[in-house]
């Protein structure tokens, strides 16, 4: 068991298409609640949850799935130790969006970020549009770990987060040092370069 | 009142801009909130004085100045420099605060935004963004200098440029805000974080093409945060540009933002909406008076002073002022509305910033929550209150029976700051019944269910209060601690929190024992009563109670947890004995007489525990030993061992008794042997059994090791008595030691050689104790073992081979039996005789050599004696040159003659005093080989 005195903080971001169930997953994990009609997230919601036995405090950013808030996402996944990309197993389009999120994270996210792929709404297996095999194969190809979850029936919800907690590198699980974003200056002064390199 | 809502601000109409030619285009307020500055679309700047009157607010025009032909787009009040920064027609003007005298900053054209760093202490850093070309923007940082006059007659510039940097940006900077040491730059399409020192900048995020305008930023300098707007979302970012809290979700896209204390205000079309920045929760909506709404796409302007005491919102013609309601009043309002969560959160936030009222809010919330039987939350709230605000004795009215001696205690304490939001606390039973009655009115309970619910609610409340009291009683300044502790014992006993109760009773406390005896006895919690008695110095009562529990005369209540239930398998008796033992070990609390009084009980109940007491404290051995002898020889032995080995007792009786008890123990452990067998065979059988790898054999080895160790090392025991006990037993090793102590070496050797058959040990014994005589005894024994045993020739030869040369050969030969076959001993005897002859011849040679040396020395002496010396009158001493005449003199072998006096003084007869030659050395030393 982890030393209670050495709880490390880990920034975790949830990404995915609108209606995939990101907020429901987080609410189920953090508060043990589920609402059939969960309001659409606007901007992003911030929650925390400590897993004492793993010695981790998750700082969870539940982002909005609407396309109009897509441009805000880099603010939330920048410096994140882990990301959970969520899709709805009854919606093939949400799986395609999830793949786009994975690509974006691979391109612009923290290279050491732990990524999980969560196929949510597993309780609606009868209406399944994405097979477990397809999702699993995609996850394996991209070194993601995959869980089929159901926030409604509380299946595999805690497991996703516990799995992430297990995989967090103990030294770097804490939030990354502040990085101001993507440097746009074309003629970056030498001093700035050094600073960026060492930061 | 909607959930979470409260009156955080009050909105007042401040002024109307009545001009038909112009509209308001910028607004500012000074730090002290005495002046409003308005910029208008016709390039006018006006100053309005704010006066608070009994009927409300009065704002009057103070001064007006024409600063340009185009609209004034920004006004900033720079308090330290006593200046106003105004942007008009792309130029930056600095105006004197009092005279409104203006100074146009040279070289600044196309200024689009300005921002003042209000967190820069005594400096006034002003950031200026200007368009320099179609593809670039320049950001400059000035320090506005205080005290430098404006006007053409002054040579000094009122602002000094600290840094400037060029950014490749096709769009103009619409807004700016300082965020720590960096600046947030806002264009229509993106938000950037710019470092004015390194000129590096990075994109925070791009504005979605779908998002409606405008883009804007509102700094919150007090916490180094900023709120960035996209669509209807306000993103609170920290100094590093990371999101700091959930996004603020405004009801519509705001036209302007402002910040005050913990709030962010969004001026929207329908009114001003207030959000708690720390939680992103909506707090209040203030519609514009008279049902006004702004026109679609209409610009609104906001301004606030750094302290946040005034926020201004302006449309084209009207200005409204928002004044924050004191957070204390807000908390009070929330509590009145029974909005405990919000009130507690606000109090918690303000407590971290040191607000004194926060504790009062916690206290009020706690007492109100108690009225609603929400004891868990109430006690959590009370944990935030110091004893200056809430005394635990204030909870006594809940439990009138348990706290009767302190009735009215809370009233006697000094008055504490309160808001009076809750009625006086009734007793818990009444509270529960009131609540149940209220609930039953809404939803009647089944017959009989009410009592169960009542009991459960009361028990839960008692448990919560007990947990709180356990914590708070450790704080400083607790009044009536005896009452608190007494109540705590009653509550814990009632809630069956056995571990907590036992730990509390065993720890330092001021519970009133006299008030607790009956209640604890009634609920049969004698163990706790004993712990309290022990803790309060009444060791006799504690021991009496524990003895009663152990003996069954006191029927201890069965516990679900705690020492009695779980700690020891023996139940209450074991728990009682364990605690009694621990107490009896304490010499300070339990006198010798008291310990001796309870020792027999302890010995009878759990002998092992009593031994801990005997070893752990000083008790007279002469009293303890008779008690122990009656109980167990094993314990007696252990105690004697402790006395002798650990305490170093010098009493011979202890040593003798220990030796005897160990011998008895060893004999008890020894397996029976066939008495008809000869001794040596019995000894061998016993040894073989003792060497077995079994627990009994190990125990026997341990006991005999201890016994032998004692017999060898101690000189105090009576060896004769111990030998008497060991004789005729198989304790042969012990008998050897005892015989040795009694100097009966022959007996010892007989056991070693003939019974134990250990010649090496016998030899060692001889070497250590018996000398040459011992060897001869031993040899004799081996050759004449008696008891019809055959002589042990091999052992005898071995002895001779090892020791023969050291023993007189004639005595050995005398000792050898005539029956001994020569063939067995020939080798040994031959070697022994050869050695003897060799020794004799060596001695003869040595004697003759010495004789030869003696002869040669005598001859040399005789030769020297024959030498003659002629002495005349002139002959003088070679040392002191005194004439010899008739005096005595000495002549050295080399002919040097000295007077007798010098000879004596020189001292060394064999060394010449003149030449230093040593006559003992050869005259011509042999060459080295």
HADDOCK unambig.tbl for C-alpha pairs under 7 A between the chains (distance, minus, plus):
assign (segid A and resid 42 and name CA) (segid B and resid 249 and name CA) 6.57 0.50 0.50
assign (segid A and resid 43 and name CA) (segid B and resid 233 and name CA) 5.87 0.50 0.50
assign (segid A and resid 43 and name CA) (segid B and resid 247 and name CA) 5.31 0.50 0.50
assign (segid A and resid 44 and name CA) (segid B and resid 246 and name CA) 5.62 0.50 0.50
assign (segid A and resid 44 and name CA) (segid B and resid 247 and name CA) 5.34 0.50 0.50
assign (segid A and resid 45 and name CA) (segid B and resid 246 and name CA) 4.28 0.50 0.50
assign (segid A and resid 45 and name CA) (segid B and resid 247 and name CA) 6.24 0.50 0.50
assign (segid A and resid 46 and name CA) (segid B and resid 245 and name CA) 5.97 0.50 0.50
assign (segid A and resid 46 and name CA) (segid B and resid 246 and name CA) 4.69 0.50 0.50
assign (segid A and resid 68 and name CA) (segid B and resid 208 and name CA) 5.58 0.50 0.50
assign (segid A and resid 68 and name CA) (segid B and resid 210 and name CA) 5.81 0.50 0.50
assign (segid A and resid 68 and name CA) (segid B and resid 211 and name CA) 6.52 0.50 0.50
assign (segid A and resid 69 and name CA) (segid B and resid 208 and name CA) 6.78 0.50 0.50
assign (segid A and resid 71 and name CA) (segid B and resid 205 and name CA) 6.10 0.50 0.50
assign (segid A and resid 71 and name CA) (segid B and resid 206 and name CA) 5.70 0.50 0.50
assign (segid A and resid 71 and name CA) (segid B and resid 207 and name CA) 6.51 0.50 0.50
assign (segid A and resid 71 and name CA) (segid B and resid 208 and name CA) 5.97 0.50 0.50
assign (segid A and resid 72 and name CA) (segid B and resid 205 and name CA) 5.77 0.50 0.50
assign (segid A and resid 75 and name CA) (segid B and resid 204 and name CA) 6.53 0.50 0.50
assign (segid A and resid 75 and name CA) (segid B and resid 205 and name CA) 6.75 0.50 0.50
assign (segid A and resid 75 and name CA) (segid B and resid 242 and name CA) 6.30 0.50 0.50
assign (segid A and resid 75 and name CA) (segid B and resid 243 and name CA) 6.77 0.50 0.50
assign (segid A and resid 76 and name CA) (segid B and resid 243 and name CA) 6.88 0.50 0.50
assign (segid A and resid 178 and name CA) (segid B and resid 240 and name CA) 5.50 0.50 0.50
assign (segid A and resid 179 and name CA) (segid B and resid 240 and name CA) 6.91 0.50 0.50
assign (segid A and resid 180 and name CA) (segid B and resid 202 and name CA) 6.13 0.50 0.50
assign (segid A and resid 180 and name CA) (segid B and resid 240 and name CA) 5.98 0.50 0.50
assign (segid A and resid 180 and name CA) (segid B and resid 241 and name CA) 6.01 0.50 0.50
assign (segid A and resid 181 and name CA) (segid B and resid 202 and name CA) 5.28 0.50 0.50
assign (segid A and resid 181 and name CA) (segid B and resid 203 and name CA) 5.76 0.50 0.50
assign (segid A and resid 181 and name CA) (segid B and resid 204 and name CA) 5.93 0.50 0.50
assign (segid A and resid 182 and name CA) (segid B and resid 202 and name CA) 5.25 0.50 0.50
assign (segid A and resid 182 and name CA) (segid B and resid 203 and name CA) 5.91 0.50 0.50
assign (segid A and resid 183 and name CA) (segid B and resid 201 and name CA) 6.14 0.50 0.50
assign (segid A and resid 183 and name CA) (segid B and resid 202 and name CA) 4.52 0.50 0.50
assign (segid A and resid 184 and name CA) (segid B and resid 201 and name CA) 6.50 0.50 0.50
assign (segid A and resid 184 and name CA) (segid B and resid 202 and name CA) 5.54 0.50 0.50
assign (segid A and resid 185 and name CA) (segid B and resid 200 and name CA) 6.39 0.50 0.50
assign (segid A and resid 185 and name CA) (segid B and resid 201 and name CA) 6.42 0.50 0.50
assign (segid A and resid 192 and name CA) (segid B and resid 198 and name CA) 6.68 0.50 0.50
assign (segid A and resid 192 and name CA) (segid B and resid 200 and name CA) 6.90 0.50 0.50
